[in-house]
Amino acid sequence: MALLMQIVKTDNEDNAVLSLKIMIDLHRHYKTVVADQVQPFLDFVFAMYANMPNIVREAFDTNSTMTGSTPAATVPTPHHSI
């Protein structure tokens, strides 16, 4: 379980999803054996959600160094003569 948690924390999304599925299956079939790993997992999930505002702000910050490189910013606006 510790290795699966490490993969969830550090590896790419595909491997993390696969690790989560394995963890769920292990918990489903061996609840008493892996019961001590439930709280660390829940702590990790809680930390992810607690950090969500910072991640969203960082991803969608309009004052980032990437200003002007978003698809919406690079689409030319039509010029209409009135």
Secondary structure per residue as TSV (DSSP state, phi and psi in degrees):
chain	resnum	aa	ss	phi	psi
A	1	M	-	360.0	-36.0
A	2	A	H	-63.2	-40.6
A	3	L	H	-65.7	-40.7
A	4	L	H	-63.1	-40.9
A	5	M	H	-64.8	-38.2
A	6	Q	H	-63.6	-40.1
A	7	I	H	-64.1	-43.1
A	8	V	H	-60.3	-39.5
A	9	K	H	-76.4	-31.4
A	10	T	H	-120.9	-19.2
A	11	D	S	-92.6	-178.9
A	12	N	-	-72.6	170.7
A	13	E	H	-61.2	-42.9
A	14	D	H	-60.7	-46.4
A	15	N	H	-68.1	-35.7
A	16	A	H	-65.1	-42.0
A	17	V	H	-64.0	-43.7
A	18	L	H	-61.6	-41.8
A	19	S	H	-63.1	-41.7
A	20	L	H	-62.3	-40.5
A	21	K	H	-63.0	-41.5
A	22	I	H	-64.7	-42.5
A	23	M	H	-61.8	-41.2
A	24	I	H	-64.1	-43.9
A	25	D	H	-63.0	-43.0
A	26	L	H	-61.7	-42.0
A	27	H	H	-66.4	-38.9
A	28	R	H	-62.1	-40.7
A	29	H	H	-96.1	-23.1
A	30	Y	-	-131.6	51.7
A	31	K	H	-52.9	-46.0
A	32	T	H	-68.9	-31.3
A	33	V	H	-74.3	-38.6
A	34	V	H	-103.0	10.5
A	35	A	G	-58.6	-33.1
A	36	D	G	-72.2	-11.2
A	37	Q	G	-94.2	-5.9
A	38	V	H	-68.0	-47.3
A	39	Q	H	-64.0	-43.9
A	40	P	H	-59.2	-36.7
A	41	F	H	-65.5	-45.3
A	42	L	H	-64.5	-36.3
A	43	D	H	-62.4	-40.0
A	44	F	H	-64.5	-44.8
A	45	V	H	-62.7	-43.2
A	46	F	H	-60.6	-43.2
A	47	A	H	-63.6	-37.7
A	48	M	H	-62.8	-46.2
A	49	Y	H	-70.5	-33.2
A	50	A	H	-66.3	-31.2
A	51	N	T	-89.0	-3.0
A	52	M	H	-58.2	-43.8
A	53	P	H	-58.1	-39.0
A	54	N	H	-66.5	-40.1
A	55	I	H	-67.1	-43.1
A	56	V	H	-64.4	-43.8
A	57	R	H	-61.2	-43.1
A	58	E	H	-65.0	-41.1
A	59	A	H	-71.7	-33.8
A	60	F	H	-113.7	16.8
A	61	D	-	-65.2	124.5
A	62	T	T	-78.1	-13.2
A	63	N	T	-100.6	20.3
A	64	S	S	-73.2	171.2
A	65	T	T	-72.0	-11.3
A	66	M	T	-93.6	13.2
A	67	T	T	-54.1	133.4
A	68	G	T	91.0	-6.5
A	69	S	-	-103.2	-0.5
A	70	T	S	-74.7	152.5
A	71	P	H	-56.0	-39.6
A	72	A	H	-65.6	-32.7
A	73	A	H	-79.1	-19.6
A	74	T	H	-99.0	-6.6
A	75	V	S	-78.0	125.0
A	76	P	-	-68.7	142.9
A	77	T	-	-87.9	138.5
A	78	P	-	-70.0	144.5
A	79	H	-	-105.5	116.6
A	80	H	-	-105.5	135.8
A	81	S	-	-93.6	130.6
A	82	I	-	-104.4	360.0
